[in-house]
Amino acid sequence: MRIVLGVGGGIAAYKVASLLRLFTEAGHDVTVIPTEAATRFVGVATWEALSGHPVSNSVFDAVDTVNHVRLGHQAELIVVAPATADLLARAATGQADDLLTNTLLMAGDCPVLMAPAMHTEMWQHPATQANVESLRSRGVTVLEPASGRLTGADSGPGRLPEPEAIFTAAMALAGASAAPAGRPAGPGSQPRPNTEDAAAGPSAARPLAGLTVTVSAGGTREPLDPVRFLGNRSSGKQGAALAAAARDAGARVRLLAAHMEVPAPDGVELIQVETALELRKAALHAAADSDVVIMAAAVADFRPADVSDTKIKKRDDVADPVISLVRNPDILRELVEVRDAAARNQLIVGFAAETGDAGGDVLEYARAKLRRKACDLLVVNQVGRDKVFGEDTNSVVILSRAGAEPQEASGSKSDVAAAVIDRISAELARVVPPV
Ligand SMILES: Cc1cc2nc3c(=O)[nH]c(=O)nc-3n(C[C@H](O)[C@H](O)[C@H](O)COP(=O)(O)O)c2cc1C
């Protein structure tokens, strides 16, 4: 994909070198356009070396190719990071006083993502907020800045989101924009009913008609060698039941299946994964155009630090092996961060399997998990060797971040899935009334 990466004159410009690497390593062709001020923070040589293209910030360079026209027409995605207060203002008011702003005006309906970074006072200033509002109303995706330590000793909202979060949001925007007509135009747009089904609006029987739901199910397996793995007891039955219930509610369903003991239900798109890292990649990709993400898979918290290429043998002449583990990424938390950074209208549901122990009961641990993960709903079940895993019945409590009363559901895993999907439908109807 041809990407134009605009860089504004802020301290965070140095972080954008990492963003550029993420784009080029993913195989994209990136032309960097720094502003004049940006070149005071990071030199042209850095952008040229990392992008492999000449870099300019003036419309009067390479006039024979009319750079801004060519770049604007060829761009399939424009990302501006850091978007300074000044750049937001210039873009919002359609100024064309350098190569980047000229290119933005030439870009037609190319998706544009801006990642602002500035001091909190500048970000919260009514002038900046009005500019952001104006850009968003014209279809530009303006990310919310992250909160935290700023250039000086101060902290607050205004930090550039991490390069990985900008990269994921940008890929999501490009992916959503490339989707067939009728799909939402990107995270900045509000992804409500989006297929021909939706024309009729959701009905009581098919409350998720027109929506895309991604469900993860089963248990991840973390290889130790070509033969062995660390796994868990998840059968995938609850996740499969959720996928079937979402399909029956009218949704287009994508099932991210780790190891499952039951077949995937008919009528869902199946994506098979094995490890937590594979599930992470598939989930972030699928979430980009999903209205609802339900993370029901049992994901390993840890994976072996080293994976042997050959079978680990019992040997009398060497000591028995010791397995060191490293932490897997927190997929649920990451999905929430990317959704929030992209200001995407998406409901995220987590699952918690808790055993309870001397330090707390199941609900206490689940409430703490909900606070940590910041997903919208958390479905909690108590697990143990003879409870839940592999069984055909389940008993859960649904906790909501908005603070609604915990809701209990029990019965077959299909009954529980239907209750969860009903609850999701009710949450969606509460946020955005049916059209
Ligand atoms: C050390 C330093 C750090 C700056 N950091 C930021 C910043 O993070 N965000 C911002 O909006 N402006 C920042 N500025 C101000 C911009 O550089 C200034 O508004 C400039 O005109 C922006 O030009 P541009 O939008 O064409 O890149 C900073 C200035 C200095 C000297």
The ligand as a Tripos MOL2 file, in Angstrom:
@<TRIPOS>MOLECULE
LIG
   31    33     1     0     0
SMALL
NO_CHARGES

@<TRIPOS>ATOM
      1 C1         10.7480   21.8040   22.0030 C.3       1 LIG1
      2 C2          9.4310   22.0130   21.2960 C.ar      1 LIG1
      3 C3          8.4710   21.0470   21.3940 C.ar      1 LIG1
      4 C4          7.2430   21.2250   20.7670 C.ar      1 LIG1
      5 N1          6.3090   20.2350   20.8780 N.ar      1 LIG1
      6 C5          5.1250   20.4140   20.3140 C.ar      1 LIG1
      7 C6          4.1440   19.4010   20.4180 C.ar      1 LIG1
      8 O1          4.3610   18.3250   20.9760 O.2       1 LIG1
      9 N2          2.9290   19.6150   19.8500 N.ar      1 LIG1
     10 C7          2.6230   20.7760   19.2160 C.ar      1 LIG1
     11 O2          1.4780   20.9220   18.7550 O.2       1 LIG1
     12 N3          3.5590   21.7460   19.0750 N.ar      1 LIG1
     13 C8          4.7900   21.6020   19.6070 C.ar      1 LIG1
     14 N4          5.7190   22.5880   19.4880 N.ar      1 LIG1
     15 C9          5.3870   23.7880   18.7430 C.3       1 LIG1
     16 C10         5.4950   23.5520   17.2460 C.3       1 LIG1
     17 O3          6.8090   23.1570   16.8930 O.3       1 LIG1
     18 C11         5.0900   24.7800   16.4860 C.3       1 LIG1
     19 O4          3.7220   25.0680   16.7180 O.3       1 LIG1
     20 C12         5.3270   24.6400   15.0020 C.3       1 LIG1
     21 O5          4.9200   25.8300   14.3520 O.3       1 LIG1
     22 C13         4.5800   23.4750   14.4330 C.3       1 LIG1
     23 O6          4.7610   23.4240   13.0440 O.3       1 LIG1
     24 P1          4.1230   22.2930   12.1330 P.3       1 LIG1
     25 O7          2.7340   22.1410   12.5680 O.co2     1 LIG1
     26 O8          4.2570   22.8220   10.7470 O.co2     1 LIG1
     27 O9          4.9170   21.0660   12.3310 O.co2     1 LIG1
     28 C14         6.9720   22.4220   20.0560 C.ar      1 LIG1
     29 C15         7.9590   23.3800   19.9480 C.ar      1 LIG1
     30 C16         9.1910   23.1780   20.5610 C.ar      1 LIG1
     31 C17        10.2330   24.2210   20.4060 C.3       1 LIG1
@<TRIPOS>BOND
     1     1     2 1
     2     2     3 ar
     3     2    30 ar
     4     3     4 ar
     5     4     5 ar
     6     4    28 ar
     7     5     6 ar
     8     6     7 ar
     9     6    13 1
    10     7     8 2
    11     7     9 ar
    12     9    10 ar
    13    10    11 2
    14    10    12 ar
    15    12    13 ar
    16    13    14 ar
    17    14    15 1
    18    14    28 ar
    19    15    16 1
    20    16    17 1
    21    16    18 1
    22    18    19 1
    23    18    20 1
    24    20    21 1
    25    20    22 1
    26    22    23 1
    27    23    24 1
    28    24    25 2
    29    24    26 1
    30    24    27 1
    31    28    29 ar
    32    29    30 ar
    33    30    31 1
@<TRIPOS>SUBSTRUCTURE
     1 LIG1         1 GROUP 0 **** ****
